[in-house]
Amino acid sequence: MSVVAAELETKLPLDLDHPLLFEMGTPGASAASMSESDVPTVDRATLIDPEFLADDAPDMPEIGELDLVRHYTRLAHRLFSVDANFYPLGSCTMKYNPRVNEKAAAMPAFAGLHPYQRESDVQGMLELLFRLRTYLQEIAGMAEVTLQPSAGAQGEMTGLMIINAYHRSRGETRTEVLTPDSAHGTNPASCAICGQQSTTVRSKPDGRVDLDDLRAKVSSNTAALMITNPNTVGVFDEQIAEIADIVHGCGAQLYLDGANMNAMLGIARPGDFGVDVMHFNTHKTFSTPHGGGGPGSGPVGVASHLTEFLPVPQVIQKDDGSYAWFDDRPKSIGKVRSYYGQSGVLVRAYTYIRSLGADGLLNVSQKAVLAANYVAARLRDRYHLPFDPPYAHEFILIPKFETGGVTELDIAKRLIDFGFHPPTMSWPIAHCLMIEPTETESLATLDAFADALLAIADEVESTPETVKTAPHTMPIARMDEVGANRKLNVRWRPEV
Ligand SMILES: Cc1ncc(COP(=O)(O)O)c(C=O)c1O
C-alpha cells in the first residue's frame, strides 16, 4: 500500500457499521436546548383537520448535540471533493472555487432578493447582470449574451431554438443538425429535444473534424453544425475557420459548445473564428461548485444577425444610466426558464471575472493548458496518448502496458487509494481515461498524481490483483454501479 493510501486509511473513519441517526440516540435526548416558550400553546386539532393528524408524533431520532455533530462530521470525511482532493475529472473543469465568490453570492443584497421586486429596488443586481453579460460578450467576441439558461445543456437547447427561429424567419425549415463523433452527449440530446435529427460527422485519427465527411453531409437541410472546440478528446481544431466557411456556404449556422472555454480565455474568441451561437458553462469556466448535478448556468452568446431572437427579458442599461429588464423583442424565442437566470451562479461568475481581471483570465487558460500538457508529458512513456500534443486543457490516455485483464475502471479505482478522484472513464473513446487537471493545482499535486499513475502502471505488471480489487481505503470497494443508478434505494426502513 502506498504511503498516501496508508495515511488515508488512518484518517478516514471507515466503519460501515456505524449506525444511522435513526438507529442512534437515547429517548429524551435532544441536540437543542431552548428556554420555556412563553407563547400560549394551541391545541393542534384546532389548527389542523383531525383527519390529517396521526395519533403519535413521528418517530424521530433523539440524539444529543455532540453525537449529532460527530455523525455528520464522520459522513463529511467520506466525501471526495475539490476542497479535499485533486479532482481531475475530464470534461468537468473541477477547479478550486474561490471563497470570495461564495461571500459575494451570500451577501443579502444578492441572496435576499425576490424576482418580483421593483427594478428601482434592485439596481445593484441589474448592474451586475448587465456588466456580466458585457464581459461574456467581450470574452467570446459575440454581439449579445443572454444569461437566462440554467445549465450548459439548456444553453444548447436555447441556441438551437434561436437558430431554428432564424431559419424560419428566412422562410426555411431545416431539420438536421450535424455533430462530430466526439460531441458531448448533451449535443445530440438537445437536437432531439428541439425536434431535430442529429447526424454524426466523423473525426480523423488526429481528433480533428474530417472535412471531407463534413462537406459530404452538410446540405440545405442542415440547420447547424454543433462543434466543441477545444473538443472532447482535448485538441483544438485549427480548421475551425474553414469549418465555418463550409457550414455557412450551405446557409447553416455554426454552434460552439463553449463548455471548454477554460482553455481559451484571452487566447481565442469564438466570434472571431466564425461562431454564430455558443453557450458558456459558467459553473465550470467561471467557478461555481457544481458536482453532483448543480447548480449551473449556461449563458448563450449570438452574433449580430441573431440578437433579435434572443430570449426575453434582457437586462439593459437605459440612456439615463439606470438598468432595466427589456422585453420588446417581437421575434424573441420567449422565456426559457422562470424569472431571469441562475442568479447565485451569475454573481459567482461576475466575482470571479472581476477578481482576476483580463490578465488573470488569460493566466487561467495558459496554466490550465500547461498543466494538461505537463501531466501528459510525464505519463507518455507508460501510457498510450492516442492524440498528439499540444493538448488544450485536458487529454486522453489509454493503458499501454500488458494489462493482464486490468481495465481503465480498475486504474481509476486504484487512484482513489492514492487520494485522487478518478478521471472520466471510457469516454469519448473506448478504454480511455480523460484527465483535466485545471489551472488551480500546484506543481507538487500534479507530480504526485503523475507519480501515482506511474506507480499503478508498475503495480499492474507486478501485482495486478491489487489494482483489480481497488480501492482498498474506502468503505465500499466496488459497487453494483448499474444497479445503484437504476434501482436507487435511499430510504431507511426500520427492522421489524
Ligand atoms: C462539452 C460539454 N458540453 C455540454 C455540457 C453540459 O453542460 P451541463 O452539465 O451544464 O448541462 C458539458 C458538461 O460538462 C460538457 O462538458
The ligand as an SDF file (V2000), in Angstrom:
LIG
                    3D

 16 16  0  0  0  0  0  0  0  0999 V2000
  -18.5180   19.6260  -23.6450 C   0  0  0  0  0  0  0  0  0  0  0  0
  -19.7490   19.7550  -22.7770 C   0  0  0  0  0  0  0  0  0  0  0  0
  -20.9130   20.1660  -23.3270 N   0  0  0  0  0  0  0  0  0  0  0  0
  -22.0320   20.3020  -22.5920 C   0  0  0  0  0  0  0  0  0  0  0  0
  -22.0510   20.0220  -21.2460 C   0  0  0  0  0  0  0  0  0  0  0  0
  -23.3470   20.1170  -20.4990 C   0  0  0  0  0  0  0  0  0  0  0  0
  -23.3310   21.0710  -19.5050 O   0  0  0  0  0  0  0  0  0  0  0  0
  -24.2980   20.9900  -18.2510 P   0  0  0  0  0  0  0  0  0  0  0  0
  -23.8690   19.8170  -17.4390 O   0  0  0  0  0  0  0  0  0  0  0  0
  -24.1510   22.2810  -17.5390 O   0  0  0  0  0  0  0  0  0  0  0  0
  -25.7120   20.8080  -18.7750 O   0  0  0  0  0  0  0  0  0  0  0  0
  -20.8650   19.5990  -20.6230 C   0  0  0  0  0  0  0  0  0  0  0  0
  -20.8530   19.2940  -19.1870 C   0  0  0  0  0  0  0  0  0  0  0  0
  -19.8750   19.2490  -18.5290 O   0  0  0  0  0  0  0  0  0  0  0  0
  -19.6950   19.4620  -21.4060 C   0  0  0  0  0  0  0  0  0  0  0  0
  -18.5320   19.0440  -20.8660 O   0  0  0  0  0  0  0  0  0  0  0  0
  1  2  1  0
  2  3  1  0
  2 15  2  0
  3  4  2  0
  4  5  1  0
  5  6  1  0
  5 12  2  0
  6  7  1  0
  7  8  1  0
  8  9  2  0
  8 10  1  0
  8 11  1  0
 12 13  1  0
 12 15  1  0
 13 14  2  0
 15 16  1  0
M  END
$$$$
